[in-house]
Amino acid sequence: MKAVNIREAKTHLARLIQKAANGESFVITRYGKPFVKVTAFDAPTTRRRLGFMAGEITVPTDFDRMGQSQIEELYSA
């Protein structure tokens, strides 16, 4: 893990933050001692993909008409 002093961190903050966002954490030192660790906040490890449950769920062909008679009864009264 890279260590940078406070002065260097101030000078190159945007670049360091971009590296942290890409998963390269670093430590900011103060007087030569570790002071804070900078790492991405809730960095996603994997992205969800469409169709990840393909073949595990079936949708009935009459899905859009399910409960139609009960709904018609409720509104016909």
C-alpha positions in Angstrom: 0.0 0.0 0.0 1.3 3.4 -1.0 2.1 6.0 1.7 2.1 9.7 1.0 2.8 12.6 3.3 0.1 15.3 3.8 1.8 17.8 1.5 2.0 15.3 -1.4 -1.6 14.3 -0.7 -2.7 18.0 -1.0 -0.8 18.5 -4.2 -2.0 15.3 -5.9 -5.4 14.8 -4.2 -7.5 14.3 -7.4 -5.1 11.7 -8.8 -4.9 9.9 -5.5 -8.6 9.8 -5.1 -9.0 8.4 -8.6 -6.6 5.7 -7.8 -8.4 4.9 -4.5 -11.7 4.7 -6.4 -10.1 2.2 -8.7 -9.2 0.0 -5.8 -5.7 1.3 -4.9 -5.9 2.3 -1.3 -3.2 4.5 0.2 -2.1 5.9 3.6 -1.5 9.5 4.4 1.3 10.0 6.8 1.9 12.8 9.3 5.4 13.3 10.6 6.4 10.0 9.1 3.7 8.0 10.9 0.5 6.5 9.4 -2.3 9.0 9.9 -5.3 8.0 7.8 -6.1 5.3 5.3 -7.9 6.3 2.1 -10.0 3.7 0.3 -13.1 3.6 -1.9 -16.4 3.9 -0.1 -18.6 0.8 -0.8 -16.7 0.0 -4.0 -18.8 -2.5 -6.0 -17.0 -5.8 -6.3 -19.2 -7.1 -9.1 -21.9 -5.7 -11.3 -25.4 -7.3 -11.5 -26.2 -8.5 -14.9 -29.6 -8.9 -16.6 -30.8 -12.4 -16.9 -28.9 -13.7 -13.9 -31.9 -16.0 -13.0 -32.6 -17.1 -16.6 -34.2 -20.5 -16.6 -35.0 -20.5 -12.8 -38.2 -18.6 -13.0 -41.2 -19.1 -15.3 -43.9 -16.6 -16.0 -47.3 -17.9 -16.9 -48.6 -17.0 -20.4 -51.8 -15.6 -18.9 -49.9 -13.4 -16.4 -51.5 -10.2 -17.5 -55.0 -11.7 -17.0 -54.4 -13.4 -13.7 -57.2 -12.4 -11.2 -59.1 -10.7 -13.9 -62.5 -12.1 -12.9 -62.0 -11.1 -9.2 -61.0 -7.6 -10.2 -64.0 -7.3 -12.5 -66.3 -8.4 -9.6 -64.8 -5.7 -7.3 -65.6 -3.0 -9.8 -69.0 -4.2 -11.0 -70.6 -3.8 -7.6 
